[in-house]
């Protein structure tokens, strides 16, 4: 057979591509649930690390099933809010069907567009409230979880993650425990134009809502600072109002 | 084992090493050698991809239309890479490593070693030797990757496989973590390799 004829070439490539596509579709469908379970457990680990449910190392050495159980045991309620600060949905917290808003990119778009957001709020039994943040780093997206004490103002803990920041520089936001630990005890000034200040020498100002940027990772730090402020402003109506209510009670 | 088969397996690891002699696959050896664990997973992934791609392409070699052979090879390689990536993502233990290697797994497609071995070997040889050639080239690549990663993790973080080995007072060298140092190390490895193997020296 002439393997160089036009007809043969066209039919050959078509058949190859169809076979490969079918194979990949089959594999994707087969492995999909396992991959989703991994992503979900990863999100839960990051949230619970921020909420100080257990030390980060321990969370990362716990299997997926244990993580789901731990979350179900510790969560009080989870719900979503709109940009007006009002509740607009609930998220299931039962062990077998835990619901999360872990696709943060569309939420980030909704915040920027000013409508259509369903921002998650996770309230743990310890009273700690966890909210996500999301933004652009130097090479790709960065995101994280910030845990607030019941006063909705003091940060109890934080966890940051990234897709492709430079190892040893920007990647420190995830790799270095000392960086995320610096956030604990800081406060967020929701009503201010910039609720949180992540920049060079910020700590030297003595402000309680400031953390120093990472040396050698200017763009990642800048991106993280922006992500924090954009998302804190989005939660202002919800958490900021809880703040005033708390103050009145006092 | 006959001599030719032995040559097929040993050559890519020693005299015809894809990185130090053919100077292929340099980009990924800069990118994924910050830590040993990542380097080993990357090496295993490349071994599987080169081996299987060579095998499949060799099986198809008499049917592939010559004019589109590169495209067909690319489809086969891409298929293998996506399979490896999907499987790593689905495994509970491998998920974290896949996350760490992120884009680099996908970029195995562009690793010149894979396509290079299919073009140079698999299209003209029987399936079993092709499989062995692919695997051996992956091992040759992985060997260099692990050597580079050993030094970069040791000097850049003071750890091996994440365990602290250098005394706590050691200040990690930030240059070692950055890609340029991998080039310097690779240069040193090529130097040592050529000093030992006189056949590789050019006049």
Interface residues (C-beta under 8 A of the other chain):
Chain A: X3 X4 X8 X9 X12 X13 X16 X17 X20 X23 X24 X27 X28 X31 X34 X35 X38 X42 X60 X63 X64 X163 X164 X166 X167 X168 X169 X216
Chain B: X34 X62 X63 X64 X65 X66 X67 X68 X71 X72 X75 X76 X78 X79 X82 X83 X86 X87 X89 X90 X91 X92 X95 X96 X99 X102 X103 X156 X174 X177 X178
